Amino acid sequence: MKQSIDIKVFIISIFFVFYGCAGVTLKDYQPRSADEEEIIEVLVKHERAWNEQDISGFMETFHDSALIELGCGGQLAPVNESADRIKRMMAEYPTVKLVNPRLDISGNEVVVKVKSTELGDESHLFRLEMLRENDRWLIIKETCI
């Protein structure tokens, strides 16, 4: 009897490990409100623009006064002065997949924590601070955590 329980616990544990590694993609995320739906749409555009090497589309997801951390552990820089560096990063990491978004909405502000996986061997956890301005959600700060 004990061996049967141990095997069931083992199988369930394996399931959770695989499920946790796979993650919930932005496409599969189930928004719980209109705000969440709009925020996820911005993140989908952010991810798609990166993967298409579309620097203009990528920059459109940011607020004009946004700050971005250039590389994990790098300095914060104004996003509107960082297009060349971002293009080089896009070339270095041409495919990115954002998974497991966690949204903490407070009025017209939201903090999103999302895992970014580059097809290859790296992944990073990002914190995106967003602001709703003129009925549009935009990233105001992007940092690696």
Secondary structure as UniProt FT lines:
FT   HELIX           2..22
FT   TURN            26..28
FT   HELIX           34..51
FT   TURN            52..53
FT   HELIX           55..59
FT   TURN            60..61
FT   STRAND          62..69
FT   TURN            72..73
FT   STRAND          76..78
FT   HELIX           79..81
FT   HELIX           83..92
FT   STRAND          96..106
FT   TURN            107..108
FT   STRAND          109..118
FT   STRAND          123..133
FT   TURN            134..135
FT   STRAND          136..144
//
